[in-house]
Amino acid sequence: MSGTTKNRRIGITLGDCAGIGPEIVELALRSGRIPDSTEYVVIGRQPNCKPGEPTPETARAAAAALEEAVTLARRGELNAIITGPIHKARMYEVGFRFPGQTEFFAERCGVKNFAMCLTGGKLTVALVTAHIPLRKVPRTLKQSEIVRVGLLLEEFLSRRSSAKAERWASRRPRPAVLRPDRPPLP
């Protein structure tokens, strides 16, 4: 599949349909604020459920959507995947063995060097730590991990800026490191 703007396909999993994922996806798709030049494919089924009450059935549906999304991406039928929020406790109950969706995709794609990345507008963030309480972050951070994720982020930003050269011609990505154990600089 070509990565050109005219035929980009982005898969969207709803997450646990008892949660906020389906509502967020519906609002986003109807907002008029997403590019018409991209095809958005909602992946997965929604079993009957009561909002706010995730069940093993809703977790199985969320897990099946993740499996379908990764299969489509590996076949080249999707250029990217957006994931809705899952209910981890219910997911673990039905056999999901990953700390989060990022780790799931990395394992299914055979990727060893990865990081969770969030991007929107002009801001892109790569997390050095994930799935731990904030109070544990300062003693968990290691210089080698900060460097690893920083280099990974730099590579991602460089690739993205190369793909959008005309939009980034006068701007270079500027990585920054935020530390929860220090106050922000003025």
C-alpha positions in Angstrom: 0.0 0.0 0.0 1.3 3.4 -0.9 1.7 5.9 2.0 0.5 8.9 -0.1 -2.1 11.2 1.4 -4.8 10.2 -1.2 -5.0 6.6 -0.1 -4.1 6.5 3.5 -6.2 4.1 5.6 -6.3 4.4 9.3 -7.8 1.7 11.4 -9.6 2.6 14.6 -10.4 0.2 17.4 -13.1 1.2 19.8 -11.5 -0.2 22.9 -13.9 -1.6 25.5 -17.3 -0.7 24.1 -18.6 -0.3 27.7 -16.2 2.7 28.0 -15.9 6.0 26.3 -14.1 4.7 23.2 -17.2 4.4 20.9 -18.4 7.8 21.8 -15.0 9.4 21.2 -14.7 7.7 17.8 -18.2 8.7 16.7 -17.7 12.3 17.8 -14.3 12.5 16.1 -15.6 11.0 12.8 -18.5 13.5 12.8 -16.5 16.5 13.9 -15.5 17.7 10.4 -12.0 18.2 11.9 -10.3 15.2 10.4 -8.9 15.1 6.9 -11.2 13.8 4.2 -8.2 12.6 2.3 -7.8 9.7 4.7 -10.1 6.7 4.9 -11.0 5.7 8.5 -11.9 2.1 9.2 -13.6 1.3 12.5 -12.5 -2.2 13.5 -14.3 -4.7 15.7 -17.8 -5.5 16.8 -19.7 -4.0 19.7 -21.5 -6.6 21.9 -24.6 -5.4 23.7 -23.4 -3.8 26.9 -24.3 -1.3 29.6 -22.1 1.9 29.5 -19.7 1.9 32.4 -19.9 -1.8 33.1 -17.2 -3.6 31.2 -17.5 -7.4 31.1 -15.4 -10.3 29.9 -17.5 -10.2 26.6 -16.6 -6.5 26.0 -13.0 -7.3 26.8 -13.0 -10.2 24.3 -14.4 -7.9 21.6 -11.7 -5.3 22.3 -9.0 -8.0 22.2 -10.4 -9.3 18.9 -10.4 -5.8 17.4 -6.7 -5.4 18.3 -5.9 -8.7 16.7 -7.8 -7.8 13.5 -6.1 -4.3 13.4 -2.6 -5.8 13.7 -3.4 -8.4 11.0 -4.7 -5.7 8.6 -1.7 -3.5 9.3 0.8 -6.4 8.8 -0.9 -7.2 5.5 -0.4 -3.6 4.4 -4.1 -2.8 4.4 -3.7 -0.1 7.0 -1.2 2.7 7.3 -1.8 3.4 11.0 -3.9 2.3 13.9 -5.7 4.4 16.5 -6.7 2.6 19.6 -9.6 3.3 22.0 -9.2 2.8 25.7 -9.4 -0.8 27.1 -10.3 -1.9 30.6 -7.1 -3.7 31.6 -8.6 -5.7 34.5 -11.3 -7.2 32.2 -8.7 -7.8 29.5 -6.4 -9.6 31.9 -9.4 -11.8 32.9 -9.8 -13.0 29.3 -6.1 -13.7 28.8 -4.6 -10.5 27.5 -1.0 -10.7 28.8 0.4 -7.3 27.9 0.8 -4.2 30.1 -0.9 -2.2 27.4 -1.8 -1.9 23.7 1.7 -0.6 22.7 3.4 -3.8 24.0 0.7 -5.9 22.3 1.5 -4.3 18.9 5.2 -4.5 19.4 5.1 -8.2 20.2 2.7 -9.0 17.3 5.0 -7.1 14.9 8.2 -8.5 16.2 9.5 -5.0 17.3 12.0 -4.9 20.1 12.9 -1.2 20.2 9.6 0.7 20.7 8.0 3.4 22.9 4.4 4.6 23.4 4.0 7.7 21.2 1.2 10.3 21.4 0.9 12.9 18.8 -1.6 15.7 18.0 -1.1 18.9 16.2 2.4 20.2 16.6 3.2 18.1 19.7 4.5 14.6 19.8 5.4 12.8 23.0 7.2 9.5 23.6 7.0 8.0 27.0 10.1 6.7 28.8 7.9 5.0 31.4 4.4 3.7 31.1 2.0 1.6 33.2 3.6 2.6 36.6 2.3 5.1 39.2 3.7 8.6 38.8 5.4 8.4 42.3 7.6 5.6 41.0 8.8 7.4 37.9 11.8 9.2 39.4 13.4 6.1 40.8 12.5 4.1 37.7 14.1 6.4 35.1 17.4 5.3 33.8 19.7 7.5 31.7 20.1 4.7 29.1 16.3 4.4 28.7 15.9 8.2 28.3 18.5 8.1 25.6 17.0 5.1 23.9 13.5 6.7 23.8 14.9 10.1 22.8 16.8 8.5 19.8 13.7 6.6 18.8 11.6 9.8 19.0 14.2 11.7 17.0 14.1 9.0 14.3 10.3 9.1 14.2 10.2 12.9 14.0 12.9 12.9 11.2 11.0 10.3 9.2 7.7 12.3 9.6 9.4 15.6 8.7 11.0 14.0 5.6 7.5 12.8 4.6 6.1 16.3 5.1 9.2 18.1 3.8 7.2 20.9 2.3 5.4 21.6 5.6 8.5 21.3 7.7 11.0 23.1 5.4 11.7 25.9 7.8 11.3 23.9 11.1 13.3 21.2 12.6 11.8 18.9 15.3 12.9 20.0 18.8 12.9 17.2 21.3 12.7 18.0 24.9 12.8 15.9 28.1 10.4 16.5 30.9 11.3 15.3 34.4 8.6 14.8 37.1 11.2 15.1 39.8 12.2 18.6 38.9 10.0 21.8 38.6 9.6 23.1 35.0 12.0 25.7 33.8 10.7 29.2 33.5 
